[in-house]
């Protein structure tokens, strides 16, 4: 899988690809990476990439000409006439894998989720467009962007941090980067958050590891972990529980634990 980041500050993303599991994935050839400096496509002597928005208002907007040239330099072909909205329908070419899939990081995009990360991990060529200032000219979104994604209901000073969030969530799901067993019981797998984890020492500041984890009884440990997953998800993300019930993600034993947990919560109220 290839990640291409279009940015005004490539040094921000370059550092991420030089360390930890990502560096190993690059060395093994599982992941490829390219940073494209948008300023390289600005042709005035000041390498200008922004200007005031039409209609007035505070801040500056990224110019369409350097963005167009940067996108086309990595094989992105624009849609004739543009398609308003930047929604994840994409063009026929990008859906068919004939050109990179272009993601624009924006607080007004659709929420980025673990499910979307898994979908994106199947893409061969992912281009992440990082905005700055007040964002980018809408005509670039309409013509070149397949999907606008938001990493949360807050505003960042740039798209680089958001792009790295998407990259980190996506690349670890690519085959051979991480062992499949490590991904099976993470938060959001199977519609639940992850259970609590413990390591040595057995007693830390008078706090002891739960006895069940020391028992060696695999079925009891499995049951305890499932109970804790349900308990935590009900407490922190009840919306995930409701979504999982609607989509039929849970088996009979999990549904029973959910119902028992809801009853306990209602009694407590």
Buried (B, 14 or more C-beta within 10 A) or exposed (E): BBBBBBBBBBEBBEEBBEEEEBEEBBEEEBBBBEBBBBBEBBEEEEBEBBEEBEEEEEEBBBBBBBBBBBBEEBEBBBBEEBBEEBEBEBBEBBEEEEBBBBBBBBBEBBEBEBEBBBBBBEBEBBBBBBBBBBBBBBBBBBBBBBBBBBBEEEEBEBBBBBBBBBBBBBBBBBEEBBEEEEEEBBBBBBBBBBBEEEEEEEEEEEEEBEEBBEEEEEEEBEBBBBBBBBBBBBEEBBEBBEEBBEEEBBEEEBBEBBEEBBEEEEEEE
